[in-house]
Amino acid sequence: MPGPIVNMGGTVTCMHGGQGQCTTVSPKVMVGSQPVVTIPASYVIAGCAFPPPPVANGPCISGIIPVGSTRVLAGGMPVLLGLPPVGGTCVPTGTPMMIGSAGQTKVMAQ
């Protein structure tokens, strides 16, 4: 199913409201004036509200989204698509990640 390519301006969050900042981009491929996110998409998460031990196993510190486009590559790596379901997982909590916005809506891929 086609979906928008996620760029560095896209919003990715953990289930507890923490904001993700991507660390894997292709600096040579720009979409919407920002670098595209490539797979495996690694994120650093800030602001997670999940409580630390002994109450829970939070907060989320990082996350990874291992699956992306099957047809479009940037720098030899698949690009991340802003489509549900997102197969991303936060560390150390193991909770899912969500893509709130791809950062652009014009460039689609499959």
C-alpha positions, 0 to 999 in steps of 0.5 A: 500500500502506498504511503507518504515518505517520512522525512526528518520533520515527521513526528514519531512518538512513543505510546506515553507521549515521548517525542522521537528524534530520528538518527538515521537519515539519508542526507543526500535525498531530500523530500519536503526540504528535509532528509528522508528517514531510512530503515532501520529507523532509529529514534532517540525519545525524550519526554516519555511519561512512563514511570521508572522502576519500581513502578514500571519499566520506563521511561522510553529512551530509544526506539527502532522501526525495522520495516519500510518501503519495499520498492524505494531506496535512499542510499541503498536503504529502504525509506520509512513510510508513514503508514499504520501499522508501525512495527516500531518498538521502544527500549526498554519498555517494549511498547509500540511507536506511532508515526503522527505525521510523515512531515510531508504529503506530496511524495508517496512510495510503496 
